[in-house]
Amino acid sequence: MAKKPYYITTAIAYASGKPHIGNTYEIVLADSIARYKRFAGYDVRFMTGTDEHGQKIENKAFENMQTPKEFVDETSGEIKRIWDLMNTSYDKFIRTTDDYHEKQVQKIFKKLYDQGDIYKGHYVGKYCTPCESFFTDGQLIDGKCPDCGRPVQEAKEEAYFFKMSKYQDKLMKHIEQHPEFIQPESRRNEMVNNFLKPGLQDLCVSRTSFKWGIPVDFDPKHVVYVWVDALSNYITGLGYDVDGKSDEKFYKYWPADLHLIGKDILRFHTIYWPIMLMALGLPLPKQVFGHPWLLQSDGKMSKSKGNVMYADDMVDIFGVDAVRFFVLHEMPFENDGVISWELMVERLNSELANTLGNLVNRTISMSNKYFGGIVTNTNVTEPVDEDLKKVVMDCRYKVAECMDKLKVADAITEIFALFKRCNKYIDETMPWALAKEEDKKDRLNTVLYNLVESIIIGATLLEPYMPETTEKIMAQLNTEKRKVTELGKFGLYKSGTKVTEQPEILFARLDVKEVMAKVAEFAPVEKESMYEQAKKQKEEKENSAETKKIKIAEAKVQALKANPDVVDKQEISIEEFQKMQLMIGEIVSCEEVPNSRKLLCSQVSFGKNNVKQIVSGIKGTYSAEDMVGKKVVAIVNLKPCKLAGVVSEGMLLCAEDPEGNLSLLTTEKDFPGGCFIS
């Protein structure tokens, strides 16, 4: 019986520099899904690659005194190196500078023009170079790019436009009839409410102000807009041909089962891309999943903040599978995840070294100590065995349920629950005590056999997420991972098999101080351009202590002039004041409130298992990414209320100057979340 095809893609990585761990998370996530689907019996096609055109690339190449092609050859090669380092099993790595892709993009553009979906006009509006995106004034937030928060420039040039509105109703109907098309649900609501319902603007799909792009073959002064170029890779990478001469792979695998992308480019993949496909007469992908971001503890990773973490540096310290485990297990389904070196050490020591590594090592060591490494099933059972077997047998169902919903972190949690049950089984059966009684040897044999069998099933399920670890475990137990059809049977490990005499430590415990000392040695990998060096020198001068003192003094003078008298509020008693419960909280994630210009929604941790959602009108001063990691003072016993339809369970305290500028209140010392204010 032929295997059912399954086509999964990542967003192709923008070839502007070395990818950090937040970028790398997506390819590892996609790889875990692809590996699981192969294990489940699907014929998987997994594609990734690099997006290599656009003004930003042209500018970066100029700054580095290279041609654009030389620049992207280097950066694309570096991206591919990182993807390979992370042991990702992609079937094709596409580049948008590939000849076949470029020719098909030209043919796609011409077809859409010939049938009247693309027309020539003039663009006047705002353009964000880093995002390669045009925006109307109404789409800007505080005059800046709504996607990245950077300044935008006025743009006026001759351009070709795509008639988005022509397909708007058809796309809306498709989304209504296929609720699984955009996931998670919160992302679907965002696209519908923020873009489709207000009405779509015609999309600018060509540029004339730069040259690094695919030329419009019938009007060569224009280059194809980067998103038409980049999005087309999902079909050109399968051998799609506009003239009907597509490769067999296209007919086999299209439509895609899953486009896995970052939430920041959801609009392009769930509005522009489906409309392009409709215009081409092609079926739409079955699902687009907008995953959250992996953030540093002090916010979104950026070179300007100096908080970038790279996968190869992390691998040097922790190993490939430990990094894969962390980025997959620590990411919530919808909300942004937080990463730090310290947190990685804690997870490696507790979950990988203790729960998994120690389990495998103890089981093999006891087999060697008591029976010379020979594992025998003597079938001397007790009631406790049945509970272990039930947990082991049920695990495959729980993992399958999680993976059907793309809840990869939850799937890993279920597998580690199996390993934790094995550790508990050791405590319950006490093999060391059984070994002291001659008449308990057959029982001891069964206990060790049950442990080995359970570990094999757990390690088999673990393979999509930590493939090298699974391979090492199977080698030490002198066996192979199970087939998916074998997971429903307990007892397939051949009785009498000999395990390794010298078990390998899968994960060695690490000391956080030693790790941080190594981290301090990491040097920036990318060379800075002369432009970046000059920009940094200017910023350092502007942020010098002397300059800050002058600015502070000027602000104080202006504040006094603007507000010479402070109006006191009505006095309250000490009893009334004591009713307020003030605490230190740490912001673990933050998002903008849809359809609001002022509100941010923060998840604030006040100690273990105490997270409150607080909505604050501070978007004019702080971006969502700036908020993450901040220690704040909050009132936590306010009655919950709704702001712009979002529930708020407290209030963040701020100072406000006469100009309306805000500053979050915090403490002089770095107190942990949950400390009381008194």
N, C-alpha and C positions, 0 to 999 in steps of 0.2 A: 504494500500500500504506500503510495507516494506521500511524502511528508508535506504538511501544510506550510506554505511559505509565510515568512514573517520578515518585514522590512522595517528596520529601525535606523534613524539618523540622529546625529547631533547637529546643532548649528555649526557651520564651518567657522573655525577660529579666525578672527581678524589678524592678519599677519603684520601687525604694527610693532611687535616686540615679543619678548619671552613670556609665556603664560604663567600666571601665579597659581597657587593652589585653588583659589576660587574658580578660575577658568578650568583647571584640571578636573575639578569635581564632576563636571558634566560628562566628560568622556569616561570616567570611571563608573559613574552611575549608569550610563548607556551600556557599557561593557558588562556590568553585572546583570542587566536585563537580558542582553543578547545571550550571554552564557547560560542563564537560567532557561531561556526559551529553547536553546539547542538541547540542553539536558532533558527538557520536557518533550522533545521529539519534533520540534519545528525545523524547517529548512530556513535558516536565518541568513539574512543579508544585512550587514552592519556597515554603514558608511559614515565617514567623517572627512575632514579636510580643512583647507584654508581659503579664506576670502581675501583676495590679494589686490583689488583695485580701489581707486578712490583718491580724493584730495589729500586725506591724512597720510596715506602711503607716499604720495608724491612729495609732500612736504617733508616727511621724515627722511626719505631718500636724499633729498636736497641737503638737509641738515647734516647728514652723514657722508656727504660727498660721494654718493653712489647713484647709479641709475636705479629707477624703480624696480626693474627686473632683478638686478643684483641684490637689492635690499630684500625683496620678498623671497628670493632663493635662499638667503641666509635665515630669515625669520621663519619661513615655512619649514625649513630643515630642522630648526630648533624646536618648533612645535611638534613635529613628527617624532623627534628624539624623546621628548617628554612623554608623549602618548605611548611610545614603545617601552620606555622605562617603566611605566605604570602597568605593563603587561596587559594592554588592551587588545582585544581580538578582532579589530575591524577587518572587513573584507576588502574595502577600497578606501584609499586616501585621495580625495579629489582636490585639485587646485584650480582656481578660477582662471589661471593663466594657461591651463591645458588647451591645446589647439581645438580639440573636438568640442569642448565646452564653449569656447569663444565663438566658434562658427554657428553652433546651435542657438546661442543667445541672439546673434544677429538675425537668424532666421525667425526666431520667436518674435523679436521686435518688429520685423517686417510684416509678419503675418497679422499681428495685432493692429499695425498701422493700415494695412490693406483692407481689413474688415471694419475699419472706422472706430476701433476702441482706443487708438492713440491718435492724437492730433497735435498740430504745431501751434504754439502760442508764445507768450512772454511771461516769465515768472518775476513777481515782485513780492518779496516777503523776507522772512527770517530763516537763516540756515545755521545749523550746528555742525561744524566740521568734524569733531570727534565721533558723532553719531551718524554722520553722512545723512542728515535728515532735514527736511524743510518743515516749517511750522507757521501757522497763522498767528496773529497777535493774541487771539483768544485761546490758543493752545498753550501759550507760554505761561510759566509760573513765576511771578515776580520778575517778569521780563527775561527769564532764562529758560534754557532747554528743559522741557518737562521730563525728559528721560535721564539726563546726567547732571542737570543743575548748572551747567557751564554757560558762559555768555554766548549769545548768538550774534551773527552779523547780518547786516542788510544785504540782500542778494537781488540783483536785477539782471536777467539775461534771457535770451531767446531759449526756449525749451519745448520739448514734447511733453504732452500730458496724457495720462490714462484716465478714461471716463469711469471712475469708481462708482459714481451714483447709479450708473446703468445696471449694476449687478447687486446693489445694496439690498433690495427686497428679497432677491433670490438667496443671498447669503444669510440674511436674518431668518428666513424660513428654514434653511438647512440647519442652522444652530438650534432653532426651536424643535425641529424634528429629530435632532441627534444631540441630546444633552451631553453625551460622552465626548463630543468633538473637541471641546475646549475644557481642559482640566488643569488644576482643581476648579471647583465650582466658583470660588471667589474670583478667579481670573476670568472666567466666562462672564460673570456679571460685570466685571470691570470693562471688558471690551464692548459689551452690548450697551451699557449705560453711558459710557464716556465717549464712544466713537460712533457706533451704529445709530443709536436713537437720535443723537443731535444732527445726524446727517453727514455723509462723507464728502470731502472736498476732492476734486480731481487731483490726481497724484502726478507730481513732476517726475518724469522718468528719463530725462537726459540732462547733460551739463555741457557747457561750452567754456567755462572758466578754468578748466584744467584738462590735461590730455591723457592722464594715466587711467585708462578704462577701455572698454571694448567699443570701437568706433561704430556708429550707426552707418552701415555700409552704403545707404543711399543718401546720406547727408553727413559726410565725414568730419565736419567741424564739431559735431555732437558726439559725446560718448554716452553709452548706456548707463543710466542711473544705477548705482551700486546694488540697490536692493533687488532690482529686476535681474541683474547679473547674478548676485549671490543666491537668491532664492531658487533660481532655475537649476542649481546644481543637483537638487534632489531627484530631478528626472534625467538631466544630461548624464549624471553619474551611472544611470542604468542603461544608457545608450538610446535615450529618446531622440527621435528625429521628427522634425516638423512635417516633413514630406511623406510620412507614413512608412519609413524604412527603419523603424526602431529595432534595437537588438532584442533578442528573446528574453533577456533579463528584465526588460521594461515590462513586457506583457506578463511575465511571471510574478514580479514583485510589486508592481504599482497597482492600486494606491498604497502608499506607505501605511503601515500599521501604527507607527508612532514617530512623530517628530518631537525629540526631546530638546528643549531650549530653555534659556534663562528667561525669567519673568520680564526682564527689561526689553526684550525684543518680541514680546507676544503679539503686539499690534501688527507687525510685519508678517508674522506667520499665520495669524488667524483672520486677517482682513485682506491685506494686499495679496498674499500668496493664494488663498482660495479664489479670489476674484480673477487673478491671472489664469488659474487652472480652468475656471468656468469659461473664460474667454477663449481658451485653447480647446475647449470641449473635452477636458480630461476629468476623471473622477477626483474628488477631494480626498486628502489623507483621512484615515479613520480617526486619528486622535492627535492633538497637539497638547503636550504637557509642559506648562511653564513652571519650572522648578524654582525654589527660592535661592537666595544667595548664601554663600559661606563667607561670613564676616570675621575679621579680626576682632578681638575684644574691644578695641577702640574705634570700631566702625569699618566701613567698606575699605578694602585694600586699595591702596594707591601709592605710586612711587613718591608723590609729593609729600604724603604723610610719613613715608619711611616705614610702613608697617606691612610690607609685602612679604609673603612666605612662598617659597618656591618648592615644587615637588621634589626636585633632585636633592636639595639641601635636607629636606625632611627624610628622604629615603636614606641618605648617608647616616642619619642618626637612628632611625626607627626600623628601616627595611620597607620594602614595597608593600607587603601585605598589611603591615601595621598602619601604614598611611591609607591604604584602601579601606581598611576597617574603620578608621576614624572618620573619614569624609563621608562614608556611606551610613555609618551607624549614628553619627551625631547630628545629621540633618533632619529636622522635622519635615513633615509632609508638605505643609504650606508655609510656615514661618521661616524666617532666616535662621541659620545656624551660626554658632560662634566657635572659633578655633583659636587656640593659643598653644605655645610650646608646653606650658605647664600642664594644661588640660590633657594634652597628648600623653605626657609622661604618666599622669594619673590613670588614664584609661589603659595604657599599655600594661602597667603594673597590676591593675585590679582585674581587668577582663582577659587580656591576652596571656600574661605571664601566670596569673593565679588561677583563674577559672579554667582556661583551656590548656595552657602549657603544662601546668602542674598536674592536671588530670591525666594527660597522656604519659607524662614522665613517671608518675606514681604507678600507673597501671602496668607499664612495661617493666619497671624496676621490680615490682612485686612478682610479676610472672617469672622474671629471671631469678629472683631470690628464692622463691618457694618451689619452682618446678623447672629450673634450668631453661626458662624461656619458652617452654612448650605449653600452649594454651589448649586445654581439653574441655569439652563439654560433657560432664558426667551426669547432667540432668538431675541434680539434687536440688530441688526447688523449695522455696519458701514463699509465703504470701507477699513479702516485700518485693520479690522479683516482678510480680504482675504489675505493680504500680510503675516500676521503672519501664517495663516494656510498653505500657500504655502511653506514657509520656513520649517515648521514642517513636512509637508507631503513629501517634497523632501529629507529630511534628511536621510531617510532610504535608498534611492537609492545611495546617496553619500557615506554613510558608507559602503554599500555593494560593491561599486566600489573600495573603498580603501582596504577593507579586501580581495577582490579577488586578489589584488596585494601585500598583506601582508604589506600594508602601515598603520600600526596600529596607529602611531602618527597622521597621517592625518585623520583617522577615528575619533579619539577623538577630534581633532580640529573642525570637522564638527558638532559634538554633542554640543560642547561648543558654536559654532556659533548659534545653536538653542537657547541655554540658554541666550545668549547675545541679541538675537532678542526678547525674552520674556521681558528682562529688558528694552529694547527700547520701547516695547509695553506699558509698565507701564508708561513710560515718555510721550508717545503719548496720552494715554487715560486719564491720571491723575485721578485715582480712588478717591483720596482725594477731588478733586473738584466735581466729580459726586455725592459724598456722601452728599454734602451740599445742593443739589437740590432734593426736594421730587419727582419731575417728572422724575428724571434720575435714580431712583433706579433699574428699570428693565434693563437699560443699564449697570449699575454697576454690577448687577448680571451676565450678559453675559460676561463682561470683566473678572471678577474673574473666571468664568467657563472656559473661553478660556485659561486663564493662567494655571489653574489646569490641564486641558486636555493636554496642550502643555508640561507641566513639566512631566506628566506621560509618554508620548511618548518619550521624551528625556531621562528620567531616565531608561526606558526599554532598549533603545539603549545603555545606559551607563553600563548596568549590566555586560557584559563580562570583562570590565576593572576595575570597581569599584563595585563589587557585594554587599558589606555591605552597601554602600551608597544608592544604588537602593532600597534595602530592607527597610532602614530607611525612605526614602522618601515615599514609598508606604504605610508604616505603618502610617505615619503622615497624609496621604491623605485618609486613610481608604479604600484602594483598593489593587489590585494586578497588577503586571507587565503584559503587553499585550503579546499575542502570536504574532508570526511573521505574521500570516495571518490577524491580526487585525490592523496592523500598517498603513494600507491604509485608515482607517476610522477615521474621526475626529468627536468626540461627543459621545464616548462610556461610558464616566464617568456618572454614574447614577445620574441624577438630583435629588437634595434633600439630597445627602449624606453629613454627618457631618464630618468635619476634626477635628483633635486633638485640644483640648483646649489650650494645652501648647506645642507649637512647640519646637523641640530640635534643638540646634545650631549644624549644621552638621560639620562645621569647624571653630574653634575659631582662630582669628588672633593671631599671635605670634610676640614677640619682638626679633629681631635678637640678641641683646646683651644677653638676658636671655637664648636663645637657645645656643649660643656659650659658655656661662658659664656652661651649662649642658654638652656640648660636652667635655669640658675640664676635666670633672669628669670621663669620660669613661676610664676604665683601660683595658689593653690588656686581651682578654678573654683566649687565649691559653697559657698554661704554656710553658716556654722555656726549651728546653733540655740543658743538660750540654754542649753539643757541640755548640749549638747556643749562649749560654752565653759566652763561650770562644772566639768564632768567633767575637762577638760584642765587647768584650774587646780589641781584637787585632785591629779591625777596628777603635775603638776610639783612641787607641794609635797612629795608623798610620795617623789619621786625626786631631791630636792635633795641637793647634796653634803653638807650638814650632817646631814640625815636618814640618808644612807647611812653616814656615819662612825659615828653612834650605833649603827646596826644592826650594823655590822661589829664594833664594840667589844663589844657585847652577845653577839654570836655567839662571839667569842674567849673571853670569860669562861665561857660555857656549855660550850664545847668543853673548856676546861681542867678544869672541874668534872667533866665526864662522863668524861674520859679523861686522868687526871693522868700516867700512864706510857705511853710508847710502847714496844711490844714489837718488838724487832729481829728480822728474819728471818736465817736462816743466811747467813754471808758467802759471797761467790762471788769467783772470781779475775777479773783484768782480761781474761783470755782468754775466760772464759765470757761476760762482759759484751759483749765485742766481737763475739760471734756474733749479737747482736741488731742488726737493721738498722732504724733509726728514721728517719722522714722526715716532712717537712711535706706534708700533703695538703689539697686543697680539696674540700669536699663539694658535688657538682654536682646530686645529687638524693637524696631520702630517702623511704622509705615504711614504714608500719607492717607488721610481720610478722603475717600472719593468725593468729588463735587464740593470740596471745601478749599478755600484759599489760605486758611489760617490754621487748620487743625492737623495735629499729628497724633497718632494712636500708638502709645508705648506699652510694651509688656515689661513691668518693673518687678524685679525680684527683691523680696524683703526677707531673705533667708530661705532655708530648705523648704521646698514644697509650698512656698507662699509667694505666688506671682499674681499681681493685680494689673488689670488693664486700665490705663489712665489716658484720657484725651485732653490735650492742651492746645491752646491757641498760640503756638510759638513758631509756626512754620516760617514766618517772616524773618526770624532770627536764626533758627536752626534747621538744617535739613534732616531728613530721617536718618541718613547714614551718620551724620554728626552725633546723633543722640546715643547710638549704641555704645555701651561701655561706660557711660557717664554715671557717677555717683551723685544722687540728688536727694533733696529733702522733700518729703511728701506728707500730706495729711491723708491718713489711710482709713479713717473711720467716718468719712462722709457717706451719706446715703447715695447709692448708685443712681445715676441719671443718664439720659441719652443726649448726646450732642451730635447733630447731623445724622441721627439714626444709629450712632455707635455708643454702646454702653461704656460709661466711665465710672471707675470704682475708687476714685481719689482725686487729689489735686497736687500738682507739682508747684513748689514755691519758687517765685522769681523776683528779682529786683527790676525796677523799671525807671529809666531816666526820663527827663522832660521831653525828649524827642521820641519816646515810645520804644526805645531799644530795650531788650530784655536780657537778663543774665540769670541762669539757673542758680539757685542757692545750693551750696555744697559745704563740706567741712574742711577745716585746715589740714587734718590728718586723714589718711586713707582708711576710713573705717569700713568694714564689710556691710553688705546689705542686711537689714534686720535690726541694726542698732537703733535704740530709742533716742529721741531728742527730748531733753528735760531742762 
